[in-house]
Amino acid sequence: MTQLRALHQAPTLLVPEKVLLPEGAQSGHAVLVEGGHIRAVGPVAEVAAAAEEPPNEPAEPALVSESNSGARPAPVRIDLPGRLLMPGFIDAHHHLTQTFGKSLVFGEPSEIFQRVWVPMESNMDAEAVDVATRLAAWESLRGGFTTVADAGTRSSVDVSAISDVTSDVGLRCVLGIICNDLGGGVRTSTVAEVTAAAERHLTRWDAEPLVHPSLAVSIPEVASDEALVALTQMAREAGVPFQTHLNEHIVAVERSLTSSGERPLERLARLGALGPELLAAHATLLTPREIRLLRDCGGAISYNPVASSWKGNAVAPALLMHELGIRIGLGTDGTRSDAFRLLDAAETAQRLTGGMDVVDSSAGGGWTWLEQGLRGGANAVGLGGQIGEITPGARADLLVVDIDTPEFVPSWDVPWELVRLANRDQIEAVIVDGRLRLEHGWPVDWDGRAFLDRAREVSHRVVKNSPITRIDPSAAEHRATWMTEHAAASAGNSTGNGGTAGVRGPRTGGTASAGDRA
């Protein structure tokens, strides 16, 4: 893979064993990459001939390197035997600055944002945001994600602290800015203030090829009617996503009913704030009417099956919505940035919650979840046709996957095998915007080992100093309680009360947990 380090310096003909196209994995194909874009794809001989011809259109000025500014270099051919060249995955819902708490989420009930995310992010300075973002971005790239949609941070640090890191690491970011004007039932900002901040955000990233702006409110209940109407209209006119957490937990739906007499999606519909700009995270608790409203408005959802498994009340009816033509991407919610395991979780959740009841052994036929992780995700985050597929004109956001492995020998159905059998450690190279970013999971142009030492130090400082409340005990404490109960039972405890273990109350500070992203 070392030869890929010069990929951005000259037009490059990539010739793998297979190329993953929307219609499936194709043998005997090649991909021509130039100026950060895919210039041609097709049978090797045809693309090799195209590589010798001058491009029809010049590359974007922002994507032309110094080495390409003069005479056009001769194309370089790189053969990749035993490898699959495929598009990078899109994480349609992430929280990059919450990564310090990702391994503390386990076992916690919903509404964790009140006990973990707000206390932690409010305590994060510029250094903490920098380190947390780099850690999350690196993990995303390692997991095969070349683009993430970040739903916004509660940190007071300017969002440029996020964009600077993602651009440096080489992760494409659909960057949300939170525009809440309510909190705790009271006004925290004026509508004029949040719309002014939104306008600045929409116009400040033109010179950043890896940053794409987005607007967000945490949940509809923390935005006034006036703000929701204004913000969704701004997003619609700008052609960018409007991100919000929608119907994720029972308490969120009940909170909306209590405050407005309407479910969150019903309120958005009444206000005229439902449209193709919507990128609704979770959407797990939807009535048939709400599914129809979502379909009719042309909005998109981020289906987050791992989040449902770890901390949710339900699983989004993603297969049904897919059949109805609703736009769907797959999101991690910052739980585990492993694209192949996300595909598996997406299929498994649908099979267990619906497929088995009706003897649907296919539950999407494999391709559905691959599509939602690639082209569907690109469409959901507002970048359809630009990423998530290998096609002329698209950005060169690519993965080189080793398929000369026991998991893929023999190979009969590559798309479904990617859903059920592929592993993150098969990703040998991650390419974003036509530039090699990771090789065998490690950055090629910065010191990952040294950074991990820094990340340990900063994360421990932030968690220790944040007023975080954790309810569920650690795995070791769970085990100790179980052992105590069963030791007492085996000793002849006839009361059935489980020995000496008592009821645990909340624990605060330093031993953080994590969870809900609302």
N, C-alpha and C positions, 0 to 999 in steps of 0.2 A: 504493500500500500504506500510505501514511501514515495513512489513516483507521482502519486496524487498530490503531493505537497506543492507542486508547480502547476497545478490545474488552472489557477487563475491567471497565469502568466502568458498563456497562448491558447489558441483554439485547440480543443482536445477531443479526440475521438475515443469514446469509451466503448469497449467491445467485451461485454460480460457473457457468461454462459446463457443467461436469460435476462430479459427486460420485462418488468411488470407494467403492462398497459391496462387500461380499464377493462378490456375484453379478456385479460388473462396474461399469463407469463408466456413470452415469445422467445423462441430460440432463433439464432442466426440474425439477431438485430444489433444495432449499434446506436449510440446517442452522441450527438455532436454538441459540446458545451463551449460557449464563447461569451465573454463579457457578462458573466453571471446569469446567462439565460440558456435555455435549450434551443439550439438553432435548427436541429433536424433529428428525426428518429425514424428508423425503418430498417429494412434489410441492409446488411453490412456494406455490400457493394454500392448501393445507392447512396448511403450516408457518407461513405468514404469519398465518392465522387463529389458530393455536395461540399465536403470539407475543403476541396481544392478550389471552390468557387468563392468569389467575394460575397459577403452577406448582402441581402436585398436592402436592409435598413441598417444604419449604424446603431451600435449599442448605446444605451442610455449614457449620457456624459458622466453621471455619478458612478457608473459601474465600469468605466474604462480606466484601467491601471496605467501607470507610467510606461510599463513595458509594452502596452498596446497603443500608446499615443502616436507612435510614428508609423513605420511600415508594418503591415500586418504580418506577424510571425507565421511560419509554416505550421500546419496542424501537427499535433503530436498524437500518436496512437498509443493507447494503454489497453492491453488485453487483460481481462479479469476472469480467467478460467475458474469454474466451480463457484462462481459468484452470481448473485441476483442483484441487479440494479433496479431500485424501486424508489418511488417518491418518499420524502420524509413525511412523517405523521403530523397531524395537527391536534394539539390539545386545546379543545374549545372552551375550557374553563379551568383557570389556575389562579393561585394567589402566591405570587413569587416571594413576597416578603414575609410569608407565614411559615417558611420552611423550618425554622428553628423548633417549631412545635409539632412537626409532622409525626415524629415517633412517640408523641405523648397523647395521641388522640384515642388510643385503643381503649374500648370499654366505656367511653364517656357517653352520656345521653345527649340529646339535641340541645340547641341553643348555646353551644359552647362558645360562640362568639362573645357572649357577655362575660364569661369567666376566663377566657384564654386570649382570644384574638385582640379584642379591644385593649385589655391591660398590657399585652405584650407589644403590640404595634405602637401603642401610645408611648412606650418606653424605649423605642428604637431611635437612635441617633443616626447621623449620616453613615458612620462606619458600619453600624449594624445592618442598615438597609443595603449597603454595598455588598457586604459579605453574604447576607441571606439571599439576595438576588443572584449573586454569582453561584452560590451553592445550588439553588433551585434550577438555574439555567443550565448548569453543567449536568445535573441529574436528568433534566429533560432531554438534552442532546444524547446522553448515554442511553436513554431509553428509546431513542429513535424519533423523538419529537424535534422537528426543525422549526416549528411555529407554535407559540402558545398565545392564548387570549388571556391577558391578566385583567382581573375584574376590579382592580384598584386597591390601593393601600390606605390604611387609616393613619399611617405615620405622617407626622407633620413635615417630613422631608419632601422636597419637591420631587415630582415624578421623574424628572430628568435623571435622578440618581438611579432609577430603574433602567431607563433607556440607555444610559451610558454603559451600564454593565452588560445588558443583553446584546448591545451592538458590539462591544468589545469581545464578548465570548463567542458571538456569531449566531445567536438565537434570534429568529424573527419574532417580533412581539406585536400583537394587537393590544395596545396599551390603553387601559381604561383609566378614567379619572372619576372619582366618586363625587357626585353632585347632590348629595342629600341636603335638604333644607329644613328637615325636622329631626328631632331626636328626643326620645323619652316623652313624646307627646307635646313637646314645645318647639318653637321655631329656633333654629340654630344659625340660619343664614337667610338673607332675603333672596327672592327669586332672581333679582337683578345680579346679585353677587354670584350665584351659582351659574347663571347663564353666561356671565362675563368670563368666569373661569373656564367654562366649557368652550367658549369661542376661542380663547387663547390656546387651549389645548388642541383644538382642531387645526390651527394654522401654524403650529410651531415645529412640525416634524418633516417639512417638505424636503429638507436636505439629508434626511436620515433614511437610507434605503431599506433598513431592517425594522423600522418603527412605523406602525400604522395606528392612528388615533382611534379611540372609541370613547363613548360616554357611558356612565353607569350610575345607578343608584343601588344601594345595598339590597334593599327590598322595597317594594312599592309603598309600604306603610311609612317609610322615613322620607317620603317626598310629598309635598302638597300637590293638590290637583293642578295648580298653576305651573308648578315646576315640572310635573310629569308631561303636561301638554307641551310646554316650551322645549324641554330637552328632547323628547321623542321627535318633535318637528325638526329640531336642529340636526339630529342624527339622520333623519330621513333625507333632508335636503343635502347633507354632506355625503350621503352614501356610506355611512359608517355604522357599525353595530351600536345598539343601545343595550347594555348588559344589565341584567338584574337577576336576583335569586327569586324564583317563582315557585310557590307551593312545594317547598322542600320539606317542611315539617308540619305536623298537625297544629302546633302552637302558632305557626306563622299564619295559617289559614284562619284560625280562630281569632287571632289578633286583628286581622283585617276585618273580619265579620263584626267584631266588637266596636272597632273604631269607625267603620263606614257603612256597616250593614251589607257589605258585598265581599265576595271572595276576590283575591288580588287580580285575577285575570278579568273578572267581570267589571271591576273598577276601571282597569285600563281600557276595556272595550267601551264603556260608557263615555270615557273622556276622549275617545278617538285616538288613544295612545297605543293602539295596536297596529303594527304595520310590518313591512318586510325588514325594517331596521332592528326589530326585536331579536335579541339573543338571550333566551330565558334559560338560566341554569337550573337543572334538576327537573322541574315540571313533573313531579312524581304523583301528586294528588290532584288529578284532573277529572272533572265530571265529563260525561259525553258532550254536554253543551260547550264546555271549555275546550275540548279537543276540536270541536267544529269551529269555534271562534279562532283558534290558533291556526287551523288549516285555511280558513277564509281570509285571514289577514296577511298570509304569506310569511309569517315570522318563523324563526328557527329556535330550536332548543339544543342545549348541550345535555346529552344523555350521559350521566355519571354513575355507572353501575357499581364501581368500587365504593364510592361515597355512600350509596344506598346500603351496600353490604356492611360497611363499617359503622355508620351512624345515622342511617335514614329510617323513615317510617314506611317507605314503600319504594317500589321500582317503577320508573317511568314506563308507560306502555309503548316502548319505542318501536316495536315491530308493527303494531297497529298504526301508529302515526306514520311510519315509513310507507305502509301500504296506502295510506290516505294522501300521500304526497307531501307531508310536512317535512321541511328541511331539518336535518339532524346531523349534528357532529358529536364526537365523543370527547368527554372531558375527564380529567383526573380529580379535579377539585383539590389539587395539591396533595392527594393521598399517597400515590405511588406512581412515579413517572416512568412507567414501563409500558410502552405502547403495545407490545405483543400480549402481555398479561391483561391489558385493558380490553383488547379485542376478545380474548377468551371470556373475560368477565361479562362483556356486553352480550355475547351469545348465551352464556350459561344463565344469566339472570332472566333472560326472556324464556329460555326453555323451562326453567324451574317455576316461573310465575305464571306461565300461560301455555307453553308448548306441550308439556306433559299432560295437561288436563284434556287436550283435544287430540292427542296422539300426533303431534307435530314434531317428528324427530329431527327435521331440518332446522326449524327455528331461525330462518333467515338464509339458509343455504351457504353460510360462510361468507360469501361475497358481500352480503349486506353490511356486515360489520367492518370489513376491510374498506368498503366504499365510504362508510360513515367516518372512518378514521382518516381517510384521505380526501377524496373529492368532496364528500359531504361536509366534512369539517371545514374545508376551504370555503365552500359556499356559505356555511353558517357564520363564519367570522368575517365575511365580506371580501374574501380574496379568491373567489371562484375563478377558475381559468388561469390564475397566476401561480398557484401552488397546489400540491396534492395530486399532481398527475404529471406524467412524462409526455409532453406534447410541445410542438414547436411554439416558441414565444413565451412559454412558462418560465418561471424562475428555476434556476438549477439548484433546487433543494432536494438532495438525494441521499440514499443510504446504499452502501455496498454490504450485502448480506452473504455470509458464507453458507452455501447450501450443499457443500461437499462434506456433510456431517451425517451421523447416524439418524438424526431426526428426519432428514430429507432424502434418505436412500432406503428403499425406492421412493420415488416421487410420482404421484398420480394426479394430484389436484393441488397445485401450488397455492391458489388463493385460500382454500380452506385449510391447508397445512400451515399457512402463516397465522391463521386464527387459532388453531389448536395445538400446533407443535413447535412453532418458532420460539426462540429464546433471545433475550437481550444480548447475551454474549456472542451471538452469531453476527452482530453488527460490527463490521471491521472498520468502516469509515463513515463519517457523517460529513456531508457537504452542504453548505448553506450559501446561497447566492454565488454559486460557482467556485467556492473556496473550501478547501479541506479544513474542518474545525476540530474533529476528534479522530484519533487513530487508536483502534482497540480500546475505546472508552476514555482515552486520555487526551488532554488538549495538546496541540502541536506547537503552539506559539506562546504558552505561558506555563508556569511551574505549578502543576496541580498538587504535587506532594506538599510543597511549602504552603499552599493555600489551605489545605485541609487542617494543618496545625493552627493556622489563624482562625479558621472557622470554628474549631473546637473552643478556642479561647473566647471568642466574641459571643458565641451562642450561649456558653455557660454564664457569661457575665449578664447577658440580657435576661435570660430565664431566671437567674438568681435574684435579680433586682426588680422583677416585675410582680405586681400583686395578682398572681395567677391562682385560681382556685381549682383544685382537682378533686373529683368525687370518687372515681373508681380507683381501687388500689392497683399497684403494679403487678406484673405476672408473678414475681417472687412472693409478694404478699398474698396473692390469690392462692398460690400453692401452699404456703404456710398455713393458711386458714383451713384449706381442704385437708391437709395432713393432720392437723389438730382434731378436726371433726371426725375423721375416719379412725384415728388412733383411739379416740374416746369411745367410738362405736364398737370397735373391735375388742375393747377392754370390758365390754359388757354394759355400756351406758344404755339404759333402758328408757331414758326420757325422750330421746330423739331430738334433742335441742342442739346437737352439733358441738358438744364439748364446751370449751371456754370462749370460743369466738363470739364477739358481740357485734352490735350494729355499728358500722363506721359512719361517722359524719364527714362533712366536707373538710378538706385539708387545703391550706392556703400557702401561697408563696413558695417560689423556688422549685417545686417539683411539678412543673406545669403539665397540663394536658392540652389537647387540641381537639378541634372538631368543626362545628358548623361555621360556614363561611358567610352567613348572611350579613 
